Amino acid sequence: MGGGTADGGPVGLEGDDLGTPYLRFERDGALAWCVVDRPDSRNALTSAMYFGVRRAVDLVNRDPELAALIITGTGDVFIPGGELRGREPDRWLDFPDLLGMDSTPFEAIRRSPKPVVSAVNGLAQGGGLLIAMLSDVAVAGESATVRAPELFRGIADTGYAAYLPAQIGIARARDMLLTGRVVTAREAESWGMFTRVVPDERVRAEAEAVAVQICRTAPQARLHVKRIVNDGYGAVDRMTFDALLYNAEMREGTRAFAERREPEWVPPQFREGGRL
């Protein structure tokens, strides 16, 4: 990892460094890949990793030799969301609270002039599902599953509240957000979260083919079409999200997750034991 202080905090990132050892920026001709690779924690994103995915989008858009970005995971996990157990081995000590929306990649992906494609190779939930949904095209493997478990963690995710109803409809968004249910890849495709579901072994190849096809379209015309389409999501209430970040419910929700138990707000008669 490039440029850093003696205590581990980065001074300035150089080249294709994404600021964390758990993300790889790989070049393949005009295509770039952002590979999430943190197998010991099932690819959970630390705050530095969230920022790193955003940086990958920026690197592609600033480099005239790159035409598109593909985001994927390793093993049978795409991205399960953020690290909620307090384990951040890549923590930037000079920037201890990189979790607000200013550091997440969601809007960068939504507004990226160059194409961003997600190759959803497995489990996608929380911030991982948002990354896939906000990509220009998301290709998923048949065994992939998705969910939005934020309310189990005490997180009032105003991004999901804006994006999900616009993408899959109000009734389905309520169902996903309020129950935290698991949705299969085929269901997600029929609901509009993904547009292509292929055999697991074909996910990367299909995502690459999609990225190449998008790159054949006229860049300026494409940018304006994408902007108009993505304006359909509306605005995200970032002030509410930030105001409720780290409040009592989120502290209890994340603590319960780390301790593999249900949060205290669950009525005793509804408790089943174990992590939600």
C-alpha positions, 0 to 999 in steps of 0.5 A: 500500500502506497504512502503512509505514516508510521502509525498506518494512516495514509498520507497520499495514495499513489498509482492504483493503490486503493488504500487497503490490502483487501481490495485489488485494482487490476488492469486488463487492457481498457477494463479495470477490475476492483476485486474485494478479497477479504476471505477471513471476514467474508469480504465485509467492507471496512471503512477504508474498503468502502473508500477504496471502492469509491477510489476505484471508480475515480481512478477509472474516470480519470484515466484516459486509457481505461474505459470501464470498471467491473466490481467483483468479490472472491469465493462465494461472496460478493460483498456482505456489507460493512464490517460490524464487529469492530475489526478493521485491520486496515484502519486509517488512524488519522481518519477514524470514522470513514463510514458516512456517505461522503466516503461510500461509493454509492453516489460515485457509481451512480454518477460515474461517466464511465460504465460500472458493472458488478459481477455478483459472484455470491452473497450480496447484502447491505452496502454490497447490494447497493453497489450492485444495484447502482451499477449500470448493469449487475450480472449475478450467479445463480447461487447468489442471494441478497438481502437488506438487513440494516434494520436488524443492525439499528441502521436507518439507511436512507440510501436504501429507503430512496433507491430500493422503492425506485428500483423494485417498487414500494411494496417489495421494498417494504417487504425487503427492508422491514423483514430483512428477508433473503431473496434469491438471484432469480427473484432479484432478477424478476424484481429488477435488482439484477438484469442478468443471472447466469451460471456461477462459473460464467459471472465474470465472463458475462460481466466483462462482455456487458462492460465491453458492449456498453463501451461501444456506445457513444460516451457523451450521449451515454452520460446524459441518458444515464444521468436522466435514468438515474435521476429516477432514484431521487435524492438521498436524505444524507443528513438523517443518515449521518445524524442517526449514525452511531446512535443507541440503536445502531450501537446495540444492533452492531453489538448484538451482531458481533455477539451473535445474539438478537438485539434487546429491542426484539420482544422476548416472545419473538426471540429465536436465539442467534444472530439476525 
